[in-house]
Amino acid sequence: MKPKNLRTRALAFISALAAVAVAPAALAADAPQPADVVLPATLTLDEAMREFKTHGLDLLIADTQVTHAEGDVLAAGAVPNPNVSVGAGASIDYNPPAGCVGCQTWTLTAQVGDNGALFDTITGKRGLRVSSARAALAAARLGRVDAERAIGGQLKQQYAQLVVAKAAQDFAAEVQKAMTQSLDLNKLRYPSVINEGDLARIEVQKLEADQTMDQAKLAVRQAQVSVAFLLGVRGTVPDFDVERTLLKFKVPAALQGASEASLVALAVRARADLRAWGYTRESAEHALSLAKRQQFPDVGLFANYTQFGTGPDAVQPPTVTVGLSFNLPVFYQQQGEVRRAEADVTTATVQREKVLAQVVSDVAAAWATWTAARDRLQRMETLILDRAKRAHDIVDLQFRGGTATLMDFLDAERTYIATNEEYLQDLANYWSAVFALEQAVGTELK
């Protein structure tokens, strides 16, 4: 073969190897990106949850972790491929004697081994690996469920904040309109009816309404961005609206007659993170058994064929050898691996107890927050709102009739506005508390 042709073929072979090496990276670069989320003009809570469960980036990440764990199960249950080796050579100093039948100067060797596959199954090592990987897969799947619980609870709370922020913006617009009309009216009454100081106070009240309106717009936009982020929106966040059903106070049927103790018991049964740590501990226990089983050496079966010539007079007639291959556990018996596996079991056990304590703490804190928010909202709806409106209307009539001072009117106006703003915040706190309680319990409370 000419050197030029040899060089050309060598370069082609190297190029083929490079293409094989680069192929995985190219495939990764061409991996499909998750679809972006398109928000409707009016986003309902049910639509938001459906979009989250389909396109939420945290859930997509959790899905990949489940897929990774499924790959671990396949890898743990894989049977090692047999090993095959073939060799051929020629003797340098050997000269066959005259008349030797089958004596040759070349040699052939072939060997096949099972890479320990048979003993790996017989000793139970493969089964323990599979059991450990399957328990880890169950934990990963529950981790995905827990991600939906945790992030989904955050989404509901942010949605409630957005609903109330929209209502606060509407109320701020009404106040701004009323203050503008009041200012325009009193400008006509100046200076015959009111003095410059009174007109300045009314102007300040109107400017405060403008300030509140700007703050309300900011709160709405911030809440929209927070909701969009949890839904996985990666483009410009549109100015979308939301349904207003959360502006009504109601106690979910699941919470009527419920107690802190009953909700703790429900959470212990429902919380995916608590159950996940149970599977993690199971996986660690199988891994510990495997580490102890590894003290038995990996034994490989092999069959070897060797020949150095042919016939009975050959230097090495065709010979078949069957045997075992293993390392003698003389100096090391997996003490380090066993010790680490024991620590993993202990860690998983303590972590599960820690999560159990966290579940109890989460439910207790969420229950206390919900009951306080419920009582505040009930008091606000049944007593305070009505009293504030009546006081505002009476002072307004008195001011128009000339029996109340401007200071009385402005004070009643500020109290009325502050009471309504507090009511809206109480609504936000209440529904956030409901969704936080759902998050703590690990199930919807309808």
Secondary structure as UniProt FT lines:
FT   HELIX           3..29
FT   STRAND          42..43
FT   HELIX           45..55
FT   HELIX           57..76
FT   STRAND          83..90
FT   TURN            98..99
FT   TURN            101..102
FT   STRAND          106..113
FT   TURN            115..116
FT   HELIX           117..122
FT   TURN            123..124
FT   HELIX           125..189
FT   TURN            190..193
FT   HELIX           196..231
FT   STRAND          241..242
FT   HELIX           245..247
FT   HELIX           253..255
FT   TURN            256..257
FT   HELIX           260..270
FT   HELIX           272..293
FT   TURN            294..295
FT   STRAND          300..308
FT   TURN            312..313
FT   STRAND          316..325
FT   HELIX           335..379
FT   HELIX           380..384
FT   HELIX           385..401
FT   HELIX           406..441
//
